[in-house]
Amino acid sequence: MRIEVRRSGGFAGTTRHWRVDTDTSADPAAWSDVVDALPRTPATATAGPPVPDDFTWTITVERTTVTIPGRRLDGAWADLVARVRSAGDQS
C-alpha cells in the first residue's frame, strides 16, 4: 500500500512531501493497523474558517485522498502523519 503525505502552507508557504510503500517496509501489518484505525468520516467535514499561516495536510492512502487543516489534524490521522514523516522518504 502506498501512503503519501503533503504539508503545505505555514508562515513561509512551503510544501513538503513524504512517501511510504508499506509493502516494502519491515512491518507491513503494523501499517495496516494504523490505516484501519482511520475514521471513515472525512475530517474536513467539521472544518471551520481558515486560520492564517496554518498548515494544510493532504494525505493519500492508495486512491483515497483527504485534506485536513493543521488545527484539525488529530487522533488517528495525526498518528498516520507522524509515522509517515518518521519512516517515509522525504521529497
Stockholm file with secondary structure:
# STOCKHOLM 1.0

chainA/1-91         MRIEVRRSGGFAGTTRHWRVDTDTSADPAAWSDVVDALPRTPATATAGPPVPDDFTWTITVERTTVTIPGRRLDGAWADLVARVRSAGDQS
#=GR chainA/1-91 SS CEEEEEEEETTTTEEEEEEEEGGGSSCHHHHHHHHHTSCSSCGGGGCCSCCTTCEEEEEEETTEEEEEEGGGCCHHHHHHHHHHHHHSEEC
#=GC SS_cons        CEEEEEEEETTTTEEEEEEEEGGGSSCHHHHHHHHHTSCSSCGGGGCCSCCTTCEEEEEEETTEEEEEEGGGCCHHHHHHHHHHHHHSEEC
//
